[in-house]
Amino acid sequence: MPRQPRRYRISLHLSGGQTEVVNFPTLETFQEWYQGLVNGGQAQAFVNVPLGELEGEYLVIRPEAVIGLRVEPQYASIDDA
């Protein structure tokens, strides 16, 4: 039986050289958010990136600032990392 990831760690590589790490509970949740980022309209408009497990905690970025993504399945609990 294949292992199921507990969450997905997404590294957003930004044009200024920064890397921001966010976690999504499922790959489908990330894909829905990413479709909103790609299809969100203007590249100059701001979008919210949900941070952490707290409701209402966001990083605000412009879609054009994202130059790369890294998606990693995480199998250990957050406390184990």
N, C-alpha and C positions, 0 to 999 in steps of 0.2 A: 504494500500500500504506500503510495507516495506521500511525503510529508506536505503539510499545508502551512504556508507562511502565516505568521501571526499579524504581520503588517508589511507594508512596502515603504522603504526608505527612498525618498526622491531627493537627489542633489540637483539643485538649480544652479547652473553656472551662468553668471551674469557678465555683461559686457565690461564692467569696471574691474573684473578680476575676482570678484567675490564669489563665494559658494555658500548658498543657503540650503540647509537640510530640513525637509518636512517629512512627516509620516502620514500615510493614508492607510486606513484599515483594510481595504481591498484594492485589487488592481482595477476593478470596475469603477470604484469611486475616483481613483486617480484619472482614469480615462475620461470620465464625465467632466471632471474639472479641467483637464487639458483640452478637451474639445471646446469648452467655453473660452479658454485662453486663445486658442488658434482661430476660432470663428467669432471672437468677441467684437469684431469691428475694427476700429481704428487702432493702429499700433501705438499711438501716443496716449491712448486712454489708459487709466490705471485699472488694474485688476487685483482682487484680494487673493492671497495665498494663505490657506488655513494653516496656522502653526499649532503644534502640540495637540494635546487632548482637551484643552480648555475651549469651551464654547465662546465665540466672539473674539478670539485672539488671531490677528491676521498680520501678514507682511503685505505691503502694497507695492506693486511693481508695474512697470510698463511691459507689455508683451514683447516689444522689440528688444528689450534688455536681456532676454533669455537667449543665450547663444548655444546652450547645451543642457542635456538632461542625463542623469544616471539613475536607473531604476534598479533597486536591489531588494529581493525578498528577504525578510528578516524572520528567522525561525525561533530565536530566543525571545523571552519576554523583555520588555523595556528595562526592567530592574536588573536583568542579567547582563545587559550591554555595558 
